[in-house]
Amino acid sequence: MKNKASKNLSNQQVDYVKRSQAEMQRRFVDLQFQRSELEKQLKIVNEILFSLGKEMEEHFSYKQLYK
């Protein structure tokens, strides 16, 4: 009976470890996806900022020419 109880406890521990590993894997994949989405958004923001900077430079140069 004692052997059966210890085997049952061991199986529970193995199940717990497997569930924990599966949850960590799920979180890892989720975080990778979120990072990918944030990188896409950051790329768009950088492109907009670059464009805005060029536009500001052109506007400043234009104002300097016609002062």
ABEGO torsion letter per residue (X at the ends): XAAAAAAAAAAAAAAAAAAAAAAAAAAAAAAAAAAAAAAAAAAAAAAAAAAAAAAAAAAAAAAAAAX
